[in-house]
Amino acid sequence: MVKIAILIREETSHKCTGKGCLKSFNQKTESFARYQGTDIELVGFFHSGGDLDYKLQKMKEAGVEIIHVSTCMRAKYEGYAELVQRIGKDFDVIGYTHGSTEGKKVATLSVTGKISLVSKS
């Protein structure tokens, strides 16, 4: 089973229900379509505020292998590229959750290669 977390933008979390990210995760569509035929578990759904290093350490301890950086982070977080690279030191990173593969203003960045998805038989 592949353990996944979703990182969302703190400011957006004040008004967003997470519906778009969770719908895509549950239906294995959009950025989560890559997991068709694979058992996945959502271990964390957390925002970028507070002590992010602590949160990332907790995700590592929980066995998270892949972090999806939410579409709102791609669109509105100034340090998006640096964040993806930072998280990519310890996790595979998919740079969006739902909506267009490419952003309107910011290109989607991902760091992958650490995790090999194995389809369930």
C-alpha positions, 0 to 999 in steps of 0.5 A: 500500500502506498501512503500519501499526504496532501499539503495545502496552502494555509491561507486557503484552508481558512475557506476551503473544505478540501472537497476538490483534493479529496474527491480526486483522491477518492476517485483516483482522478486527475493527479491521483489517476496514476494510482489506478490499480494500486492500493493507496492510503491518505495518511495526512492532509495538512497545511503549510503553516506552523512548523512545516519541518515538524509536520514533514518529519511526522509524515516520514515517521508515518511511512508517507512516500508521496506528497501531493502539493495542492493545486492552491499551493501551485497557484498562490504560494510564492515559494512553490518551486522551492517548496517542491524541491525541499519536500523532494529531498525526502518524498516523491512530490506531485505538484498538484492535486486536481484541475488542470495538469498545468497551472494557469500562471505557474507550471506544475513541478514534481519530484519523482523516482523514489517510489515505484508503484506496484499494481495490485493483482 
